[in-house]
Amino acid sequence: MKTVQNADKCDWLCIHQDIVNRVISHMPEETQLYDLAELFKVFGDSTRIKILYVLFQSEMCVCDIAQLLTMGQSAISHQLRVLKQAKLVKSRRDGKTIFYSLADSHVRTIIDQGFEHIEE
């Protein structure tokens, strides 16, 4: 245990180096923390959340999503591009139409967990 004087808080600050070292050994790499923060930024837009909820129900094309959310196709396309870059949605081509769906079950889990949290 190391004791350090700290004028901003209290007279003495007690550092438990064993605890600090143990926590440091379990911290993810800086790049992983950055990537995680970037992922959570994607969830910071209600339009993207609406699109994810739509895709919970069914694979859909841009036209259908735009109709359902009463938004323009270009706005939906832009948001789908962001979601795809974040690996939250995937696409498949059927002729001239591109259909979008959730990338995997983790996406729904993240949203469900967030909903549980705000409903507590």
N, C-alpha and C positions, 0 to 999 in steps of 0.2 A: 504494500500500500504506500502510495506517494502522496504527500501533502503539499499543496501549492497555494500560495496566497493569491486571492482573486478579489480585486477592489470592486468589481461590478456587482457581485452577488452577495456573498457572505464573507466572513473573515477568513475562513479556510475551506478549501475545496479538497475533498478526499477522493482520490482516484484509486479504484480497485483494478490494478493492472491485469490480474488473472482473468477477470470478467471481460475487460476490454480486449485482451488477446484472444479469448475464446470467441467473442462476437466477430472480431476481425477475420478469424479463420473460417467463418461461415458466410462471410459477405460475398455476393457474386462479383464477377469482374465488372469494371467500370463500363465497358461496352455493353454488357448484358443489362445493366441498370438503365443505360441510355435507351437501348432498344425497348425495354419494358415501358419506360416513360413515354416513348413515341407511340407505342401501341395504345396506351391509355388515352393519349391525346385524340386518337381516332374516335374513341367513344364519347368525346366531348361535344359532339354535334347531334342535335335531336333528329335531323333529317337522316343521318346515317343510322341512328338507332331505329327509326321507323322502317328504313329499308331492310335492316336485319330482321326486324319483326315480321315483315312481309315475307321474307325468304325463309322464316321458320315454317311457314305454311306450305309454300310451294316454290319450286323453281320458276322463275319468271324472266321475261324479256324487259328491256328498258321501256317499251311502249306500255306494257301492262302495269309496270310499277308506277310510271308517270300518271297513268289514268287513275290508278288506285289512290295515289297520294295527292292527286290534283296539282301536279307540278309539271314543269316543262321537261322534255326529254333531255335537253342539254344539261340541266341541273342534276337530273338523276344520273346521267352518264358520268358527270364529273365526280359525284359522290361514290358511284360504283368503282371508278378508277382508284380513288383513295382507299376504299375497302379492299380492292384487289391487291394493291401495292402492299397493304398491311397483312395480306394473306388471310383475310377474314371471309372473303367470297372467292368463288372460282367461276369460270365460265366454260360453256361448251357451245360449239356452232352446230346449227341444224339448218343447212341450206344457207340462206342469207340472214337468218335470225340467230342472235347470240342469246343464250339463256344463262341466267345467273342463279347460283345457289350458295348456301353456306359452305365454307371450305371444309369444315369438320365439326364434330360434336362439341369441341371446346368452345366454339363461338357461343353456342346456346348456353353452355355452362357459365361462361363469363357474365352474360346478360342476366341469367337466372340468379346468380349470386349477387349481382348488383341490385336486382329488384328485392331480393330477400333483405339485403342490408338497408335499403331505404324504407322498407315496410316495418322495420323493428321499432 
